[in-house]
Amino acid sequence: MGSLRYLTAGESHGPALTVIVEGVPAGLVVTSATLGLELARRRQGYGRGARMKLEADDLEICGGVRHGMTLGSPISVVIRNTEFEQKWSEDMSADPITKNAKPLTRPRPGHADLVGMLKYGHRDARNVLERASARETAARTVAGSIAKDLLGQIGVGFVSHVVGIGGVMSRSTKVPVPADVEAIEASPVRTFDKDAEQPMIDAIEAAKADGDTLGGVFEVVAHGVPLGLGSYVHWDRKIDGRLAQALLSINAMKAVAIGDGLDAHAVRGSDAHDEIFWNEEAGYHRETNRSGGIEGGVTTGEPVRARVVMKPLSTLRKALRTVDVETKEEQIAIVERTDTCAVPSACVIGEAVAAFVLADAALEKFGGDSVEEFKAAHRSWLEALQKA
Ligand SMILES: Cc1cc2nc3c(=O)[nH]c(=O)nc-3n(C[C@H](O)[C@H](O)[C@H](O)COP(=O)(O)O)c2cc1C
């Protein structure tokens, strides 16, 4: 929407993923080590399969950064597939190969396999699933990590946590703050409701034993977001719409709610809104944040909160029925190496894509070719708000 944008390229088992991020101001500290940490967070979480252990990320910054500092030019990052040479150099070779790769012809219900094959005219589901795979979100995590660091310069911090797995819901109503991050990271299912942790793990184990999969719900919270990002004046500038689009674009996400939106259908107006108060020290403020920090497509200055519903993964060891596209006979679907539940990892990806949207909106509002200019404009906006 604004001037911050990114493109990703690359297939799951191809030689590498590439991401180019354009529009980042000069003077932001970016290193392979910090980007690598964020990728490592994405890989963790109870319920992920062997693939994750193999997916050590070999990351290289190839442009836009010098001596650990952004230059203002496009940033390009390559994440190499460490298994490529050993396992995939033929099957995923970009250049023609002499042998015929065995095609995958049994599309998985719920994955992009069948629609992708029919839409692009592919006879081999690998031509679809390699790109439809959530491996691509590693590239988005890198872009989001840069966005987070930029937002960190104006005091914005992210927390994400798992709210439910396979119907086991956290009963905590507390909105996590940055001080809770350590406890959440220490939980194998990224929940900070200790009572829900073991039941969530048990649910994953039970699904795994049955060769089945689970989805869930997670929440991303951004603290310190100033009032005034996004706009009500046009549909594509509304920050809630932009966040929802970004979050729904993560593989397997099926619903996004801002604030208490999932329950908003069932309460009265008097329990749905956040009354407005004013005093000398705090200026305008709220005592509740049911809106999730957004009113009229504009951030309110309260924490921005989005809940995201993830469906169960569509690759099941207890494979679902499908049709072989070559023979048209009933068959069982392809079983690629698969996770049982990826909701904890999805949290980290959710933080990344939400950070990108908010960083874009912050750059729209504050501008700046350098981080110093960006920060100065943010400071003067806060001063102006104090006087409002
Ligand atoms: C972190 C993460 C890991 C995933 N791992 C798997 C997996 O192991 N097996 C699978 O079938 N789908 C997995 N998915 C989901 C698929 O990528 C997704 O369902 C597919 O691309 C089809 O897109 P759609 O569900 O949004 O329609 C994962 C998604 C995420 C976010």
The ligand as a Tripos MOL2 file, in Angstrom:
@<TRIPOS>MOLECULE
LIG
   31    33     1     0     0
SMALL
NO_CHARGES

@<TRIPOS>ATOM
      1 C1          4.0640  -22.6290    9.6400 C.3       1 LIG1
      2 C2          3.2030  -23.4280    8.7190 C.ar      1 LIG1
      3 C3          3.5230  -24.7560    8.4760 C.ar      1 LIG1
      4 C4          2.7330  -25.5420    7.6460 C.ar      1 LIG1
      5 N1          3.0640  -26.8470    7.4900 N.ar      1 LIG1
      6 C5          2.2530  -27.6220    6.7320 C.ar      1 LIG1
      7 C6          2.5070  -29.0250    6.6230 C.ar      1 LIG1
      8 O1          3.4630  -29.5470    7.1840 O.2       1 LIG1
      9 N2          1.6520  -29.7590    5.8720 N.ar      1 LIG1
     10 C7          0.5820  -29.2030    5.2370 C.ar      1 LIG1
     11 O2         -0.1600  -29.9000    4.5770 O.2       1 LIG1
     12 N3          0.3210  -27.8890    5.3070 N.ar      1 LIG1
     13 C8          1.1310  -27.0810    6.0320 C.ar      1 LIG1
     14 N4          0.8420  -25.7480    6.1380 N.ar      1 LIG1
     15 C9         -0.3530  -25.2110    5.4900 C.3       1 LIG1
     16 C10        -0.3020  -25.1760    3.9760 C.3       1 LIG1
     17 O3          0.8510  -24.5080    3.5340 O.3       1 LIG1
     18 C11        -1.5930  -24.5360    3.4090 C.3       1 LIG1
     19 O4         -2.7090  -25.1610    3.9360 O.3       1 LIG1
     20 C12        -1.6110  -24.6000    1.9050 C.3       1 LIG1
     21 O5         -0.6210  -23.7470    1.3930 O.3       1 LIG1
     22 C13        -2.9630  -24.2390    1.2560 C.3       1 LIG1
     23 O6         -3.2930  -22.9230    1.5350 O.3       1 LIG1
     24 P1         -4.6210  -22.5330    2.3390 P.3       1 LIG1
     25 O7         -4.7340  -23.4960    3.4610 O.co2     1 LIG1
     26 O8         -4.3630  -21.1290    2.8420 O.co2     1 LIG1
     27 O9         -5.7890  -22.6320    1.4320 O.co2     1 LIG1
     28 C14         1.6110  -24.9540    6.9870 C.ar      1 LIG1
     29 C15         1.2980  -23.6190    7.2060 C.ar      1 LIG1
     30 C16         2.0780  -22.8590    8.0820 C.ar      1 LIG1
     31 C17         1.7360  -21.4210    8.3250 C.3       1 LIG1
@<TRIPOS>BOND
     1     1     2 1
     2     2     3 ar
     3     2    30 ar
     4     3     4 ar
     5     4     5 ar
     6     4    28 ar
     7     5     6 ar
     8     6     7 ar
     9     6    13 1
    10     7     8 2
    11     7     9 ar
    12     9    10 ar
    13    10    11 2
    14    10    12 ar
    15    12    13 ar
    16    13    14 ar
    17    14    15 1
    18    14    28 ar
    19    15    16 1
    20    16    17 1
    21    16    18 1
    22    18    19 1
    23    18    20 1
    24    20    21 1
    25    20    22 1
    26    22    23 1
    27    23    24 1
    28    24    25 2
    29    24    26 1
    30    24    27 1
    31    28    29 ar
    32    29    30 ar
    33    30    31 1
@<TRIPOS>SUBSTRUCTURE
     1 LIG1         1 GROUP 0 **** ****
